[in-house]
Amino acid sequence: MPQDVSSQVITQAAAVITGAFLSGIMMGLSLIDIPVVLGTATQSSDLSQHFVRLYDIGHKMMPSLAITTCLLYGHAMTRARAAGRSGLPHMIAAVTTISMVPFTWLVMAPTNNALFQMHSAPAAPNLGEAQRLLVRWAKLHAVRSLFPLTGAVLGFRQVLREGRL
């Protein structure tokens, strides 16, 4: 395998790994973390506090992983184009990955806002309502986790294709 193709595949593989890692972390929240807190919290304030803390940590770490993944795909796209190959597969993987951001703004924001409102409201909200919102959030978050996973699958397909050059 020529040196330029080898380094190209390494860049693509790094993008695939970061995208898959991001998706795995995200899916773990929906499949493990939220069910655990739903099964152990006895007050709505516990649920809303957990969500606020989870959101705080997640929004500090996950966007940087998504951006890093997209930058790696962008670098792979630039290198592919410089070598006379199409950069489109890399661009599609990057756009698919970062599509989790508008999904968050457009689809998840109302649920996020309701959970934040519940946390900041002086009156104790109903436990059932808090559970319902958190279950909804977990489902939406699981869907959001599929964006970087799909990007990783698309990126991996390209790694396999370019690895044969």
N, C-alpha and C positions, 0 to 999 in steps of 0.2 A: 504494500500500500504506500503510495507516495506520501512524503512528509506533509504537504499542504492538505491532503485529504485526511490524513491521520489527525492533525490538529483540528480540522473542521469537525470531524466526528467527536473528538473530545469535547469541543465547545457545545455541540448539540447534545451529547450525553449529559453534560453538566446541566443544561437547561431542562432536560427530561427529569433528571434526578431532583432538581430543586422544585420543579412543578409537581412531581409525584409526592415529594416530601410535604409540600404545602397542602396538597389535597388530603394526604393522610392525617396530618395534624388537624385539619378542619373537620374531616369526617369523624375523627376520634371524639371531638367535642359533642357531636350530635349522637353518636352511637354509644359512648361510654360516659362522658362527663355529665351531660344533662340527665340521662336516666338515673345516675347515681344520686345527684342532688334532688331529683324529684322523689326518689325513694327514701330519702333520709330527712329532708326538710319538713318541719312541722308547722312552720309559720310562713306567711307570704313575705315577710320582711327578710327571712333567710334566702328565699328564692330570688328576690329582687337584688339583694346584696351580692349574691353569687353571680348573677348575670352582670351587674355593673363591674365587678372585679374581673370577670372573664372577658368582658368587652374591652376593658382598659388594657389588659395584657395583650389580647388578640389584635387590637387595632394598632398596637405599637410594633408587633412582630410580623404579622401576616402581610401587610401591604409591602413591606420591604422585600419579603420573599417573592411576592408576585412581580414586583418591579425588577428584581434581580433576574428572575426567570425570563421576563420579557427582554431585558437587556442582552442576556445570553442568546436568546433566539434572534434578536436584532443583529448581534455580532455574527452569528452563523449565517444570517441572510446576506449581510454585507460581504462576507467572505465567499459565499456561493456565487453571488453576482459578479464579484471580481474575478472569479475563476470561470466565468461564462456559463454558469448554471443558474437555474431559476431559484430565486429566493422566496418565491411565493409560499411553499410549504412551511417555511420558518415563520413568515409573517402570519399565516393562518394560525399556527400554534400559539404565537404570541398574543394575537387578538383574542383567540378563544380563552386563553388564560386570564387576560386582564378584563374580560367581559364580566367577571365576578364583581367588578366595581360598579358599573351601572346597574347590575342586578341588585346590588345592595341598596343603592340610592332609590331605585324605582320600586322594588318589590319588598325589601326587608325593612325599609325606614319606618313605616307605620308601626310595625311590631316592635322594633327597637325603641321608638319613641314612647310607645305605650308602656314598655318595661321601665324605661327611665322615669317616666311620669309616676309610675307606681312606686318606684324607689324614693322619689322626692316628695310624694304626697304625705301630708301630716297624718291623715287618717289611715289606719291599717287596712289595706285592701283584702278582699276575699281570697282565701287560699286557693279555692277552685279556679278563680279568674287568673291568679298568678300562674298556676299550673298550666292552664289552657294557653296562656301567652307563651310560656316557656316551651311547651310542646310544639306550638306553631313555629316559634323561632328555630327550634332544633330541626324541624322538617325543612324549613326554608334554607337553613344553613347547610343541611345535607345536599340540597339541590345546588347551592352555591359552590359546594366542594367539588361538584362534577366539572366545573369550568376548567380549573387547573388540571384535573385528571384527564379530561378530553384533550387539552393541550399537550399533556405528556404523552398520551397515546399517539397523537398526530406527530409529535416530535420524534418518538421512538420509531415510528414507521420510516421517517426520513433518515434516521441513524442507520437503520437496516439497509435502506436503499443506497445511501452514500458509502456505507461500509463495503459494498460490493464493487465500487468503482476501481 
